[in-house]
Every structure is written in structure tokens, then in C-alpha cells.
Amino acid sequence: MQELYTDGIMQLGFGRGAVRIDWFSICPDKMDQSGQPIREKMLRLITTPQGLVESLQQMQGLLQKLVEAGVVQLPQKPHDDAAKAEGGGPATPPVSPNFS
């Protein structure tokens, strides 16, 4: 079995019945204009839509175990409960003076 390391997903796409996932690696010897290491596409994984669904189910199960073990924390989402506690109602999105 071959093992590969990636730093993350660069791009996702769907076409001609197949899901395409491009993975990247950070390239420490190539820098962008701001001096940051660039992301270099290193692998394309192609699967069926059903394969994607099954993969996501497996990943969600692993993510839950990592959260329970304290290895990772999920980002906090603002909840309507917090808005209600502060102001008595749901939060109102900001309004731009540029749009009526």
C-alpha cells in the first residue's frame, strides 16, 4: 500500500460523473510575492459520488472520535441562543447603505 502526505485540499470538482479532489503540499523552497511558501498541487484523487459519500461518513466518524479525545476542536458557530440571551431576539444581519 502506498502512503502519501498532503497539507490539504486545493480544489474540488465534479464532471462527467466523477468527483475530483486536488490535494496540495506546501513547498518551503518556493515563495509567493508576500514571502509565504506556495501551495503546490501534488495529487488528484478521482472517485464516484457514492465513493465521496462513503468517504465523508468515515471521516465524520473519525472527526467525532478526535473531538471526544480532545485532539481537535471544532470552530464555534454563533448561535441564535446567544443572540437571544443578549438582546431578546435573533441577530439581525448588517445592512449596507449601498443597497436598498
DSSP file (Angstrom, degrees, kcal/mol; ACC not computed):
  #  RESIDUE AA STRUCTURE BP1 BP2  ACC     N-H-->O    O-->H-N    N-H-->O    O-->H-N    TCO  KAPPA ALPHA  PHI   PSI    X-CA   Y-CA   Z-CA
    1    1 A M              0   0    0      0, 0.0     2,-0.4     0, 0.0     0, 0.0   0.000 360.0 360.0 360.0 136.8    0.0    0.0    0.0
    2    2 A Q        -     0   0    0      2,-0.0     2,-0.4     0, 0.0     0, 0.0  -0.742 360.0-157.0 -93.0 138.4    1.3    3.4   -0.9
    3    3 A E        -     0   0    0     -2,-0.4     2,-0.3     2,-0.0     0, 0.0  -0.942  10.0-174.9-115.6 138.5    1.1    6.3    1.7
    4    4 A L        -     0   0    0     -2,-0.4     2,-0.4     2,-0.0    39,-0.0  -0.966  14.7-144.4-129.7 146.5    1.1   10.0    0.7
    5    5 A Y        +     0   0    0     -2,-0.3     2,-0.3     2,-0.0    -2,-0.0  -0.930  21.6 175.2-109.0 135.3    1.2   13.1    2.9
    6    6 A T        -     0   0    0     -2,-0.4    19,-0.2     1,-0.1     3,-0.1  -0.945  32.7-141.9-131.6 158.1   -0.7   16.2    1.9
    7    7 A D  S    S-     0   0    0     17,-2.7     2,-0.3    -2,-0.3    18,-0.2   0.597  72.1 -61.7 -91.5 -13.7   -1.2   19.6    3.6
    8    8 A G  E     -A   24   0A   0     16,-1.1    16,-2.8     0, 0.0     2,-0.5  -0.959  65.3 -49.3 159.8-175.2   -4.8   19.9    2.5
    9    9 A I  E     -A   23   0A   0     -2,-0.3    14,-0.3    14,-0.2     3,-0.1  -0.775  34.3-178.1 -93.4 129.7   -7.3   20.1   -0.4
   10   10 A M  E     -     0   0A   0     12,-3.2     2,-0.3    -2,-0.5    13,-0.2   0.834  67.5  -3.2 -91.9 -41.3   -6.7   22.7   -3.0
   11   11 A Q  E     -A   22   0A   0     11,-1.4    11,-2.9     2,-0.0     2,-0.4  -0.996  53.8-154.9-156.8 146.8   -9.7   22.3   -5.2
   12   12 A L  E     +A   21   0A   0     -2,-0.3     2,-0.3     9,-0.2     9,-0.2  -0.948  22.4 166.5-121.9 145.3  -12.8   20.1   -5.6
   13   13 A G  E     -A   20   0A   0      7,-2.2     7,-3.1    -2,-0.4     2,-0.4  -0.991  23.8-151.9-154.5 162.1  -14.8   19.5   -8.7
   14   14 A F  E     +A   19   0A   0     -2,-0.3     2,-0.3     5,-0.2     5,-0.2  -0.992  30.5 141.7-137.8 128.8  -17.4   17.3  -10.3
   15   15 A G  E >   +A   18   0A   0      3,-2.2     3,-1.9    -2,-0.4    -2,-0.0  -0.949  60.9  10.4-165.9 146.1  -17.6   16.5  -14.0
   16   16 A R  T 3  S-     0   0    0     -2,-0.3     3,-0.1     1,-0.3    -1,-0.0   0.835 128.9 -55.9  52.1  37.3  -18.5   13.6  -16.3
   17   17 A G  T 3  S+     0   0    0      1,-0.2     2,-0.4    31,-0.0    -1,-0.3   0.534 115.8 105.1  80.4   6.6  -19.9   11.6  -13.4
   18   18 A A  E <   -A   15   0A   0     -3,-1.9    -3,-2.2    30,-0.1     2,-0.5  -0.948  62.8-136.0-126.9 143.1  -16.7   11.8  -11.3
   19   19 A V  E     -AB  14  47A   0     28,-3.1    28,-2.4    -2,-0.4     2,-0.5  -0.812  22.1-161.0 -91.3 131.0  -15.6   13.7   -8.2
   20   20 A R  E     -AB  13  46A   0     -7,-3.1    -7,-2.2    -2,-0.5     2,-0.5  -0.965   7.6-172.7-118.7 127.8  -12.1   15.2   -8.5
   21   21 A I  E     -AB  12  45A   0     24,-2.9    24,-3.0    -2,-0.5     2,-0.5  -0.969   8.6-157.6-122.6 115.5  -10.2   16.3   -5.4
   22   22 A D  E     -AB  11  44A   0    -11,-2.9   -12,-3.2    -2,-0.5   -11,-1.4  -0.834  10.9-159.6 -95.3 125.2   -6.8   18.1   -5.9
   23   23 A W  E     -AB   9  43A   0     20,-3.1    19,-2.7    -2,-0.5    20,-1.3  -0.753   5.8-154.3-103.2 148.8   -4.5   17.9   -2.9
   24   24 A F  E     -AB   8  41A   0    -16,-2.8   -17,-2.7    -2,-0.3   -16,-1.1  -0.820   9.3-154.2-122.7 162.6   -1.6   20.2   -2.2
   25   25 A S  E     - B   0  40A   0     15,-2.0    15,-2.8    -2,-0.3     2,-0.4  -0.988  29.8-113.9-129.2 142.1    1.7   20.3   -0.4
   26   26 A I  E     - B   0  39A   0     -2,-0.4    13,-0.2    13,-0.2    12,-0.1  -0.633  25.8-147.1 -76.6 129.8    3.4   23.4    1.0
   27   27 A C  E >   - B   0  38A   0     11,-3.0     3,-1.5    -2,-0.4    11,-0.8  -0.844  11.1-169.2-102.2 101.4    6.6   24.0   -0.9
   28   28 A P  E 3  S+     0   0A   0      0, 0.0    -1,-0.1     0, 0.0    -2,-0.0   0.683  83.6  53.0 -69.1 -17.2    9.1   25.5    1.5
   29   29 A D  E 3  S+     0   0A   0      1,-0.1     2,-0.4     9,-0.1    -2,-0.0   0.407 100.9  66.5-100.1   4.8   11.6   26.5   -1.2
   30   30 A K  E <   -     0   0A   0     -3,-1.5     8,-2.4     8,-0.2     2,-0.3  -0.992  68.2-168.3-124.9 125.4    9.2   28.4   -3.4
   31   31 A M  E     - B   0  37A   0     -2,-0.4     2,-0.1     6,-0.2    -2,-0.0  -0.816  14.6-132.9-114.8 151.2    7.7   31.6   -2.1
   32   32 A D    >   -     0   0    0      4,-2.8     3,-1.8    -2,-0.3    -1,-0.1  -0.205  48.5 -80.8 -85.0-173.2    4.8   33.8   -3.3
   33   33 A Q  T 3  S+     0   0    0      1,-0.3    -1,-0.0     2,-0.1    -2,-0.0   0.751 131.6  51.6 -64.2 -24.7    5.1   37.6   -3.6
   34   34 A S  T 3  S-     0   0    0      2,-0.1    -1,-0.3     3,-0.0    -3,-0.0   0.368 121.3-105.1 -94.4   6.2    4.5   38.1    0.1
   35   35 A G  S <  S+     0   0    0     -3,-1.8    -2,-0.1     1,-0.3     3,-0.0   0.580  76.8 134.1  86.4   9.2    7.2   35.6    1.1
   36   36 A Q        -     0   0    0      1,-0.1    -4,-2.8     0, 0.0    -1,-0.3  -0.689  65.7 -98.6 -91.7 145.6    4.9   32.8    2.1
   37   37 A P  E     -B   31   0A   0      0, 0.0    -6,-0.2     0, 0.0     2,-0.1  -0.360  44.5-121.5 -59.5 139.3    5.5   29.2    0.9
   38   38 A I  E     -B   27   0A   0     -8,-2.4   -11,-3.0   -11,-0.8     2,-0.5  -0.444  14.0-118.7 -83.7 158.4    3.4   28.4   -2.1
   39   39 A R  E     -B   26   0A   0    -13,-0.2     2,-0.5    -2,-0.1   -13,-0.2  -0.853  29.7-161.5 -94.1 126.6    0.8   25.5   -2.3
   40   40 A E  E     -B   25   0A   0    -15,-2.8   -15,-2.0    -2,-0.5     2,-0.1  -0.945  20.7-121.2-116.2 124.3    1.8   23.1   -5.0
   41   41 A K  E     +B   24   0A   0     -2,-0.5   -17,-0.3   -17,-0.2     3,-0.1  -0.414  41.0 163.0 -61.7 131.1   -0.8   20.6   -6.4
   42   42 A M  E     +     0   0A   0    -19,-2.7     2,-0.3     1,-0.4   -18,-0.2   0.546  53.7  21.0-128.3 -13.7    0.6   17.2   -5.8
   43   43 A L  E     -B   23   0A   0    -20,-1.3   -20,-3.1     2,-0.0     2,-0.5  -0.975  50.3-155.4-159.6 139.7   -2.2   14.7   -6.2
   44   44 A R  E     -B   22   0A   0     -2,-0.3     2,-0.5   -22,-0.2   -22,-0.2  -0.987  13.1-162.1-118.4 124.2   -5.6   14.3   -7.8
   45   45 A L  E     -B   21   0A   0    -24,-3.0   -24,-2.9    -2,-0.5     2,-0.5  -0.907   6.4-165.9-102.7 127.4   -8.0   11.8   -6.3
   46   46 A I  E     +B   20   0A   0     -2,-0.5     2,-0.3   -26,-0.2   -26,-0.2  -0.963  19.1 153.7-118.1 129.6  -10.9   10.8   -8.6
   47   47 A T  E     -B   19   0A   0    -28,-2.4   -28,-3.1    -2,-0.5    -2,-0.0  -0.894  43.2 -94.4-144.6 171.4  -13.9    8.9   -7.2
   48   48 A T     >  -     0   0    0     -2,-0.3     4,-2.0   -30,-0.2     5,-0.2  -0.471  40.8-108.8 -81.8 161.3  -17.5    8.3   -7.7
   49   49 A P  H  > S+     0   0    0      0, 0.0     4,-2.2     0, 0.0     5,-0.1   0.908 123.4  50.8 -56.8 -40.5  -20.2   10.4   -6.0
   50   50 A Q  H  > S+     0   0    0      1,-0.2     4,-2.5     2,-0.2     5,-0.2   0.885 106.7  54.2 -64.9 -37.6  -21.1    7.4   -3.8
   51   51 A G  H  > S+     0   0    0      1,-0.2     4,-2.2     2,-0.2    -1,-0.2   0.880 107.8  50.7 -61.8 -37.6  -17.4    6.9   -3.0
   52   52 A L  H  X S+     0   0    0     -4,-2.0     4,-2.7     2,-0.2    -2,-0.2   0.928 109.6  50.0 -64.7 -45.2  -17.3   10.5   -1.8
   53   53 A V  H  X S+     0   0    0     -4,-2.2     4,-2.1     1,-0.2    -2,-0.2   0.930 112.6  46.4 -59.1 -46.9  -20.4   10.0    0.4
   54   54 A E  H  X S+     0   0    0     -4,-2.5     4,-1.9     1,-0.2    -1,-0.2   0.882 112.3  51.0 -65.8 -37.7  -18.9    6.9    2.0
   55   55 A S  H  X S+     0   0    0     -4,-2.2     4,-2.6    -5,-0.2    -2,-0.2   0.920 109.3  50.5 -63.9 -43.8  -15.5    8.6    2.5
   56   56 A L  H  X S+     0   0    0     -4,-2.7     4,-2.7     1,-0.2    -2,-0.2   0.882 107.9  53.1 -63.3 -38.1  -17.2   11.6    4.2
   57   57 A Q  H  X S+     0   0    0     -4,-2.1     4,-1.8     2,-0.2    -1,-0.2   0.917 110.9  47.1 -62.4 -42.4  -19.1    9.2    6.5
   58   58 A Q  H  X S+     0   0    0     -4,-1.9     4,-2.0     1,-0.2    -2,-0.2   0.917 113.2  48.5 -63.6 -43.6  -15.8    7.6    7.5
   59   59 A M  H  X S+     0   0    0     -4,-2.6     4,-2.9     1,-0.2    -2,-0.2   0.881 108.8  53.1 -66.5 -38.6  -14.2   11.0    8.0
   60   60 A Q  H  X S+     0   0    0     -4,-2.7     4,-2.2     2,-0.2    -1,-0.2   0.890 108.5  50.8 -64.0 -38.5  -17.1   12.3   10.1
   61   61 A G  H  X S+     0   0    0     -4,-1.8     4,-1.7     2,-0.2    -2,-0.2   0.917 112.9  45.4 -63.6 -43.2  -16.8    9.2   12.4
   62   62 A L  H  X S+     0   0    0     -4,-2.0     4,-2.4     2,-0.2    -2,-0.2   0.906 110.6  54.1 -66.6 -41.3  -13.1    9.8   12.8
   63   63 A L  H  X S+     0   0    0     -4,-2.9     4,-2.5     1,-0.2    -2,-0.2   0.914 106.3  52.1 -59.2 -43.2  -13.6   13.5   13.4
   64   64 A Q  H  X S+     0   0    0     -4,-2.2     4,-2.5     1,-0.2    -1,-0.2   0.906 109.9  48.9 -59.6 -42.3  -16.1   12.8   16.2
   65   65 A K  H  X S+     0   0    0     -4,-1.7     4,-1.9     2,-0.2    -1,-0.2   0.891 110.8  50.4 -65.2 -39.1  -13.6   10.5   17.9
   66   66 A L  H  <>S+     0   0    0     -4,-2.4     5,-2.2     2,-0.2     6,-1.0   0.882 111.5  48.3 -66.3 -38.2  -10.8   13.2   17.6
   67   67 A V  H ><5S+     0   0    0     -4,-2.5     3,-1.3     1,-0.2    -2,-0.2   0.938 111.4  49.5 -65.6 -46.8  -13.2   15.7   19.2
   68   68 A E  H 3<5S+     0   0    0     -4,-2.5    -2,-0.2     1,-0.3    -1,-0.2   0.838 110.9  50.4 -61.8 -33.3  -14.1   13.4   22.0
   69   69 A A  T 3<5S-     0   0    0     -4,-1.9    -1,-0.3    -5,-0.2    -2,-0.2   0.534 113.8-119.1 -82.2  -6.0  -10.4   12.7   22.7
   70   70 A G  T < 5S+     0   0    0     -3,-1.3    -3,-0.2    -4,-0.4    -2,-0.1   0.646  79.4 123.1  78.8  14.3   -9.6   16.4   22.8
   71   71 A V  S   <S+     0   0    0     -5,-2.2     2,-0.3    -6,-0.2    -4,-0.2   0.870  78.8  15.3 -75.7 -37.4   -7.2   16.2   19.8
   72   72 A V        -     0   0    0     -6,-1.0     2,-0.4    -9,-0.2    -2,-0.2  -0.921  66.8-145.4-132.9 159.0   -9.1   18.8   17.8
   73   73 A Q        -     0   0    0     -2,-0.3     3,-0.1    -3,-0.1    -6,-0.0  -0.988  20.2-127.8-123.9 136.7  -11.8   21.4   18.5
   74   74 A L        -     0   0    0     -2,-0.4     3,-0.0     1,-0.1     2,-0.0  -0.554  38.1 -96.8 -77.9 146.4  -14.5   22.3   16.0
   75   75 A P        -     0   0    0      0, 0.0     2,-0.3     0, 0.0    -1,-0.1  -0.357  41.8-112.4 -62.1 142.5  -14.9   26.0   15.2
   76   76 A Q        -     0   0    0     -3,-0.1    -3,-0.0    -2,-0.0     3,-0.0  -0.611  28.5-153.0 -78.6 133.2  -17.5   27.7   17.3
   77   77 A K        -     0   0    0     -2,-0.3     2,-0.2    -3,-0.0    -3,-0.0  -0.852  25.2-107.7-103.6 141.6  -20.6   28.9   15.3
   78   78 A P        -     0   0    0      0, 0.0     2,-0.3     0, 0.0     3,-0.0  -0.494  39.9-151.9 -65.8 136.2  -22.6   31.9   16.5
   79   79 A H    >>  -     0   0    0     -2,-0.2     4,-1.4     1,-0.1     3,-0.5  -0.817  23.6-128.2-111.6 150.2  -26.0   30.5   17.8
   80   80 A D  H 3> S+     0   0    0     -2,-0.3     4,-2.8     1,-0.2     5,-0.2   0.795 108.6  67.1 -62.6 -27.6  -29.3   32.3   18.0
   81   81 A D  H 3> S+     0   0    0      1,-0.2     4,-2.1     2,-0.2    -1,-0.2   0.903 100.5  47.8 -60.2 -41.1  -29.4   31.3   21.7
   82   82 A A  H <> S+     0   0    0     -3,-0.5     4,-1.6     2,-0.2    -1,-0.2   0.901 112.6  48.6 -67.2 -39.9  -26.5   33.7   22.4
   83   83 A A  H  X>S+     0   0    0     -4,-1.4     4,-3.0     1,-0.2     6,-0.6   0.899 111.3  50.1 -65.8 -40.3  -28.2   36.5   20.4
   84   84 A K  H  X5S+     0   0    0     -4,-2.8     4,-1.9     4,-0.2    -2,-0.2   0.889 108.8  52.1 -65.5 -38.2  -31.5   35.9   22.3
   85   85 A A  H  <5S+     0   0    0     -4,-2.1    -1,-0.2    -5,-0.2    -2,-0.2   0.853 116.4  40.5 -66.3 -33.7  -29.7   36.0   25.6
   86   86 A E  H  <5S+     0   0    0     -4,-1.6    -2,-0.2    -5,-0.1    -1,-0.2   0.909 137.8   6.4 -81.8 -43.9  -28.1   39.3   24.8
   87   87 A G  H  <5S-     0   0    0     -4,-3.0    -3,-0.2     2,-0.3    -2,-0.2   0.452  93.9-111.8-125.9  -0.1  -30.9   41.1   23.0
   88   88 A G  S  <<S+     0   0    0     -4,-1.9    -4,-0.2    -5,-0.5    -3,-0.1   0.447  89.1  51.8  86.7  -1.2  -34.0   39.1   23.3
   89   89 A G  S    S-     0   0    0     -6,-0.6    -2,-0.3    -9,-0.0    -1,-0.2  -0.926  96.3 -61.5-154.0 177.5  -34.3   38.1   19.6
   90   90 A P        -     0   0    0      0, 0.0     2,-0.1     0, 0.0   -10,-0.1  -0.320  62.4 -96.1 -66.2 149.7  -32.4   36.7   16.7
   91   91 A A        -     0   0    0      1,-0.1    -7,-0.0    -2,-0.0    -8,-0.0  -0.392  35.6-134.4 -65.4 141.5  -29.4   38.6   15.5
   92   92 A T        -     0   0    0     -3,-0.1     3,-0.1    -2,-0.1    -1,-0.1  -0.852  20.2-119.9 -99.2 130.5  -30.0   41.0   12.6
   93   93 A P        -     0   0    0      0, 0.0    -1,-0.0     0, 0.0     0, 0.0  -0.350  39.5 -93.3 -66.6 150.8  -27.5   40.9    9.7
   94   94 A P        -     0   0    0      0, 0.0     2,-0.4     0, 0.0     0, 0.0  -0.309  38.5-139.1 -63.3 147.9  -25.7   44.1    9.0
   95   95 A V        -     0   0    0     -3,-0.1     5,-0.0     5,-0.0    -3,-0.0  -0.924   7.4-138.3-113.2 133.6  -27.3   46.3    6.4
   96   96 A S    >   -     0   0    0     -2,-0.4     3,-1.3     1,-0.1     0, 0.0  -0.722   7.3-143.4 -89.8 136.7  -25.2   48.2    3.8
   97   97 A P  T 3  S+     0   0    0      0, 0.0    -1,-0.1     0, 0.0    -2,-0.0   0.631  98.3  70.8 -70.0 -10.3  -26.2   51.8    3.0
   98   98 A N  T 3  S+     0   0    0      2,-0.0     2,-0.4     1,-0.0    -3,-0.0   0.590  97.3  53.9 -81.0 -10.7  -25.3   51.0   -0.7
   99   99 A F    <         0   0    0     -3,-1.3    -1,-0.0     1,-0.1    -3,-0.0  -0.964 360.0 360.0-128.0 141.7  -28.3   48.7   -1.1
  100  100 A S              0   0    0     -2,-0.4    -1,-0.1    -5,-0.0    -2,-0.0   0.426 360.0 360.0 -97.4 360.0  -32.0   49.4   -0.6
